Amino acid sequence: MISISLCMIVKDEQKNLRRCLDSLHGLMDEIIIVDTGSTDQTKEIANEYTDKVFDYKWEDDFSKARNYCISKATKDYIYIADADEVLDEENHHRFLQLKQVLLPEIDIVQMKYGNQLEHNTVYNYDEEYRPKLFKRIRKFEFIDPVHETLRIEPVIYDSEVVITHKPHENHASRDFETFQKAIKRGERLGSRILNMYAKELFIAGNESDFLQAEEYFTKVFQEGGRNSEEVLNTICVLSHCARLRQDTIQFFKYAMKAMVTTPCSEICYEIGEFYFEREDYEEAVLWYYNAVHESEASLSLKYQGKMVYIRLAECYAKLGQESLEQQYKELANTVASA
């Protein structure tokens, strides 16, 4: 049977930590908790479960904190958990079975991360695979009987273990602050993180979050060298910002670039909002309809779901078309919040 080090970074998690650790009882051979500056009872709770509690000076970099934490591990495999995760009884049993039979050639075990949509997270799906368990020390070996080469790709196993995400609060404001600090340090946000920033803005951002991000996304748009997904998502952010600022010229400058390349639900919705705000409900209907029926969401399912149906119902109410108003009200009530 393999041995596992649980590695966690925490800050002010007194509401979540005990629940998380109790749900992992009996699965971990070592518990390592790195505290990044708690001011509540988090460290006291952590000390009830392990004598390996370390302080770490927060540097606005989750990767650095994670790397420090895993550097303390000593077991065969490392399991990464956040304090707002819970393993229910069924999946606790699955995890234990996995631990007992895991083959030594497996480098990474992916587990299903569930309950995403309930808490307005940055993801557009309720369940996804994430790498959660991985070898602390990876051994390299040669493969192939002739023209041998090193196996450099990890062996990944997709397990049936489902981890439930149950935060007590939304972390979007913390994430936006971290994005901005990285930008102020002069860091270039890579493709994955840039797209995550745009997604989080559209899923959980408010007006000030968008306007704070506008300068950086303008820089990204002007510098070039980004792939098509990055460009589209950047255009979505800048279109929304221009509409918030009532800058019609800039709004259509960005929105039309998306329409002639890759129309998406977010841009169609933004154009619908532009006309809705000007009480041109017939034109708004056209664009809202395109958002839900003729395009796909690039950043947030909200822009092709319930939110748009509600807008269509409002437009038809203004136009005195009661049957269509009722139709879209009913549609809004039959789809998920996204």
C-alpha positions, 0 to 999 in steps of 0.5 A: 500500500502506498503512503500519502502526505496531505499538503495544504496551504491555509489562511483564516479557514477556521470555518472549513478546516476541521470539516475537511480534515475529518473527512480525510481521517484514516487516509493520510499518513502525514499531514502538512499544513502551511499557514500564510497568515491566519488571524483566526483559530486556523492554526490552533485547529491544525495543531489538533491534527498534526505537529507539522504546521508551518508558517509561510510569509505570503508573497501573493503567489499560490505556486510558491506557497504550494511548493514550500508545502510539498517540500516538507512531504516525506511519503510516497505520494502527495495529496493536495487539498483545499480547506473548503473540500469535503470527501463524503463517505462513499468517496472516502471508501473509494479513496481507501480502495485506491490507496490499497491497489494503486500501481507503482507506475502511476505518477498522477491520479486525477479525481473529480472536483464537484459542486462547482456551479453552486458557488459561482466559481470560475468554472462553467461545469459542475464536475471536472478532473483535477490532478490531486494525488501525485508521486513525491519522487518520480523515477525515470526509465527507458522505454521501447526495445529499440531506439530506446528513449526516456519516458517523460510523459507521466502515467495518469490515472483518472479515478472515480473519487469525487471531491465536493467543493463547499466554500463558505464564501466566494473567493473572487475578490481575493483572486482579483487582488492576486491578479492585480498584484502580479500585473503590478509586479510586471508579470506577463499572464500566460495563456491559461491564467489570462483566460482564467482572469477573463472567465472569473470576471464574467462569472463573478466580477463586478463593475469595479473589477472589470474597470480595474482589469481594463488597462492590462487587457488593453495592453494585451490586445495591443501587444499581439502575439496571443492565440485566438482564444486569448484574443477573443476573451480579451475583446469580451473584457474590453467590450464590457468595459467600454459599455460600462464607461458608455464609450460607444466608439470603443465598444463597437470597435471591440465588439465588431472585431469579435463578430467578424471572427468568432461570434460568442454569446458574451459579445451578442449579449453585450450588444443586446445590453447596449440596445436594451439600455437605449430602450431599443427592445426590438434590436436588443431581442435580436442580439439576445436571441443570438446569444442563446441560440446562434452562438456559444459562450466563451467565458461564462454559461450565464451568457447563453442561459437563464440570464439571457432568457430573463432579458428576452422576457423583459424585452417582450414585456416592453414590446407588449408581446405577452405570449413570448414574454411568458415563453421566455419566463418559463424557459428561464425557470427550467434552466440552471442559474448559469 
